[in-house]
Amino acid sequence: MTIALRTFRPGDDAAARAIYEASFPASLRAPWADLTHHRDDEELLVLVEEDRTVLGTALIRRLGPTDLAFVRYLAVDPERRSQGLGALLVAELRGRLVDKGITAFLLDVEAPLGAHAEDDRRRISFYERCGLSLLDVPGYAPPEHGETGEIVPLLLMGEVLDDGGPLVGERLAEAVRAVLLYRYGVAD
């Protein structure tokens, strides 16, 4: 069985969309058409088995002229979870980003609050097992997003892919500015 990460193709649409919609609540989802007709700085990827069965999906965005990337969405088929596919997707994504000269990547996760706190803690723990860290960004508050326009409390996570040191101090401040500007359109 061959599993690989590749660029999304139109024939992947139904399966990738089903995974995306099953994995994210409407409050966190962009319209599917926005993902498949993405910007030049974004790439929609699919994790496929035998180059046809879609197992997972990820949407990455290069953060402007920086050497940073933001993972907007990352999910595996809910029916195939707990089989190591999520970790494989992150590992394949990491390799792809390094090949593109990316020195660190970031993503945000829901803060573990309210009715879904346990799910949110599990998601954070998964990303930590994959090598990402919660970043110390007090007051991290991107604007509302998703189909509902609801403001969802988020935390920022990241992983360094080079030898430039951890995401702390000025390097972290630059990364946060890049996320807010190039991901969310918010200037300093």
Phi, psi and omega in degrees: 000125179256124176241130183214158176260129179216170178292141177303141175236154181307326179293347179274353193306304186298313182292315181295319179295319179299318178296313180301310184290330177284341187262341184229135175290158181305329181294344180246355185266137165275158175302140183307319181301329178294331181279322183275342175242059190281175181282168180296335181268008179242154176219125176266124184242153175230141172267121186234149175256128181055031178060019179219323182273115181283123181254337183194171182212152177211139174244121181245149177228128171288136184271083177058219182278006181281175174258032180247153175230154178239130176267106182287316181217141176211124182203150171245160180307122181305331179287345184245013179291161181067026176242010180086003182290325178297315178295321177296318178299315179296317180297316179295320178297316179304312179300318180296319180293317177301317178300333180270003179083016178283133183261344177198150173230154185228160173202160174246152181230154178293138175293139183286083181229153171071205188297333184254020185302319181295318176299319180294320177296320178297320180295315178299315179299319177302310181297323177295319177297332179277356176110356178276159179232147169292133182262143182279087181232082179301136177075015178302118186212080175295160181292169178302152179203182183086176185290337185265346183075008181288143174273120181249125179298125184236157173239153180256134176237158179198167176217134176276136181247003180232189179261022184280004179096170184289165177277083177220167176056224184294326178297321177292317180301317178297320179295317179296316177301319180295318178298311183295321182282308189270341175265313187254352178075023180254119178285167178312000000 
